[in-house]
Amino acid sequence: MAAKPKTEKEYDDIPGTYVFDADRSRRGYHLNMFCMSLMKAENRKAFKENEAKYIEQRFPELTPEQREAILKRQYNRLLELGGNIYFTAKLGATDGHPFQHLAALMTGSTQQDYADLMLRGGRSVEGNRSRSGASAGKSKPKAKKGKKNRG
C-alpha cells in the first residue's frame, strides 16, 4: 500500500517549529519508545556501551533517518522525525545534559545565551509567526468590553 501524500498544515509554516501532532506521533512512535527506554539505568548502560547495537537489536523499527539522528544527536531532526521533546530529552539526559543545554543546541546558542533569552521573556513573535508571512496581521477578534463574545 502506498504511503499517503503529506498534506501541509497551517502550522507547518512556523519557523523553527515541529508541532507534535497525531501524524508526527505515529511517525515517531518507535523513536519515542527508544527514548523512554533510557529511563531505566540498565538500558542507559547498554546503550552507552554500544549505541548502534542497542538500537539495532532493541528498536529495529526505527527508520534509517531516525537512527542517524539519534547517533549524531541531531535533536531538531529528532523532532522533525516524530520525536516528542520530552522524550528526546531523555537522550540528552543519558549524555549528562540538562534540558537547557539541549534547548541551547537546538536554537544555535550557548546555554548562557539561551538562559538569558528566557529570563528576558523569550524571543519576539514578530518575524516568527510564519515563514511566508501568511499569518501576518491575522489575530483573533477581541470581545467588546462589557459584552461576552458568543460567536
VEXDREN-2710 file (C-alpha; in Angstrom, 1 decimal):
% VEXDREN-2710
k/r/px/py/pz
1/MET/0.0/0.0/0.0
2/ALA/1.4/3.4/-1.0
3/ALA/2.0/6.0/1.7
4/LYS/-0.5/8.8/1.9
5/PRO/0.8/12.1/0.5
6/LYS/1.9/14.5/3.2
7/THR/-0.6/17.4/3.5
8/GLU/0.8/20.7/4.6
9/LYS/-0.8/22.0/7.7
10/GLU/-1.2/25.7/8.6
11/TYR/1.3/25.4/11.5
12/ASP/4.0/23.8/9.3
13/ASP/4.8/27.4/8.3
14/ILE/6.0/28.4/11.8
15/PRO/9.8/28.8/11.6
16/GLY/12.0/26.5/13.6
17/THR/9.0/24.6/15.0
18/TYR/7.8/21.0/14.5
19/VAL/4.4/20.6/16.0
20/PHE/3.9/17.2/17.7
21/ASP/0.6/16.3/16.2
22/ALA/-1.1/12.9/15.5
23/ASP/0.9/12.4/12.3
24/ARG/4.2/13.1/13.9
25/SER/3.2/11.0/16.9
26/ARG/2.6/8.0/14.6
27/ARG/5.8/8.6/12.7
28/GLY/7.8/8.8/15.9
29/TYR/6.3/6.0/17.9
30/HIS/9.4/3.8/17.9
31/LEU/11.7/6.7/18.3
32/ASN/9.8/7.8/21.4
33/MET/9.8/4.3/22.8
34/PHE/13.5/4.2/22.3
35/CYS/13.9/7.4/24.2
36/MET/11.6/6.2/27.0
37/SER/13.7/3.0/27.3
38/LEU/16.5/5.3/28.5
39/MET/14.6/5.9/31.8
40/LYS/16.0/2.6/33.1
41/ALA/19.6/2.5/34.3
42/GLU/20.3/-0.9/32.7
43/ASN/19.1/0.4/29.4
44/ARG/21.2/3.5/29.6
45/LYS/24.2/1.4/30.4
46/ALA/23.6/-1.0/27.5
47/PHE/23.0/2.0/25.1
48/LYS/26.2/3.8/26.1
49/GLU/28.3/0.6/25.8
50/ASN/27.3/0.2/22.1
51/GLU/24.8/2.6/20.8
52/ALA/24.3/1.2/17.3
53/LYS/23.9/-2.3/18.6
54/TYR/21.4/-1.3/21.2
55/ILE/19.3/0.5/18.6
56/GLU/19.6/-2.3/16.0
57/GLN/18.7/-5.1/18.5
58/ARG/16.0/-3.4/20.5
59/PHE/14.4/-1.0/18.1
60/PRO/14.7/-2.4/14.6
61/GLU/11.6/-0.5/13.6
62/LEU/13.4/2.8/13.7
63/THR/13.9/4.4/10.2
64/PRO/17.5/4.9/9.0
65/GLU/16.9/8.7/9.4
66/GLN/15.8/8.2/13.0
67/ARG/18.9/6.0/13.8
68/GLU/21.2/8.6/12.2
69/ALA/19.6/11.5/14.1
70/ILE/20.0/9.5/17.4
71/LEU/23.6/8.6/16.8
72/LYS/24.6/12.1/15.7
73/ARG/22.5/13.7/18.5
74/GLN/20.6/15.9/16.0
75/TYR/17.8/17.0/18.3
76/ASN/15.9/19.2/15.9
77/ARG/16.0/16.4/13.3
78/LEU/14.6/14.0/16.0
79/LEU/11.6/16.4/16.5
80/GLU/11.1/16.6/12.7
81/LEU/11.1/12.8/12.5
82/GLY/8.4/12.4/15.2
83/GLY/10.2/12.8/18.4
84/ASN/8.4/14.4/21.3
85/ILE/10.6/17.0/23.0
86/TYR/10.0/15.5/26.5
87/PHE/11.0/12.0/25.3
88/THR/14.0/13.1/23.3
89/ALA/15.3/15.0/26.3
90/LYS/15.9/11.5/27.8
91/LEU/18.6/11.0/25.2
92/GLY/20.3/14.3/26.3
93/ALA/20.0/13.3/29.9
94/THR/21.7/10.0/29.2
95/ASP/24.6/12.0/27.9
96/GLY/24.5/14.1/31.1
97/HIS/23.0/17.2/29.6
98/PRO/20.3/19.3/31.3
99/PHE/17.3/20.4/29.2
100/GLN/18.6/24.0/29.0
101/HIS/21.7/22.7/27.2
102/LEU/19.6/20.8/24.7
103/ALA/17.4/23.9/24.1
104/ALA/20.6/26.0/23.5
105/LEU/21.9/23.4/21.0
106/MET/18.5/23.4/19.2
107/THR/18.4/27.2/18.9
108/GLY/22.1/27.6/17.9
109/SER/23.1/29.5/21.0
110/THR/25.1/28.9/24.1
111/GLN/23.5/27.7/27.3
112/GLN/24.0/31.0/28.9
113/ASP/22.6/33.0/26.0
114/TYR/19.6/30.7/25.9
115/ALA/19.1/31.2/29.7
116/ASP/19.4/35.0/29.3
117/LEU/16.9/34.9/26.4
118/MET/14.4/33.0/28.6
119/LEU/14.9/35.4/31.5
120/ARG/14.1/38.3/29.2
121/GLY/10.8/36.6/28.2
122/GLY/11.9/34.6/25.2
123/ARG/12.1/35.6/21.5
124/SER/9.7/38.1/20.0
125/VAL/6.8/36.7/18.0
126/GLU/7.5/39.4/15.3
127/GLY/9.0/37.6/12.4
128/ASN/8.5/34.2/14.0
129/ARG/4.8/33.6/13.2
130/SER/5.3/32.1/9.7
131/ARG/7.9/31.7/7.0
132/SER/5.7/33.1/4.3
133/GLY/4.1/35.9/6.3
134/ALA/0.7/34.4/5.6
135/SER/-0.3/34.8/9.2
136/ALA/0.9/38.4/9.4
137/GLY/-1.9/40.7/10.6
138/LYS/-4.2/37.8/11.5
139/SER/-5.4/37.8/15.0
140/LYS/-8.5/36.6/16.9
141/PRO/-11.2/39.2/17.1
142/LYS/-11.3/40.8/20.6
143/ALA/-14.5/40.8/22.6
144/LYS/-16.0/44.3/23.3
145/LYS/-15.8/45.4/26.9
146/GLY/-18.8/44.5/28.9
147/LYS/-20.2/42.0/26.3
148/LYS/-19.5/38.3/26.0
149/ASN/-18.2/37.2/22.6
150/ARG/-20.6/34.3/21.7
151/GLY/-19.5/33.9/18.2
END
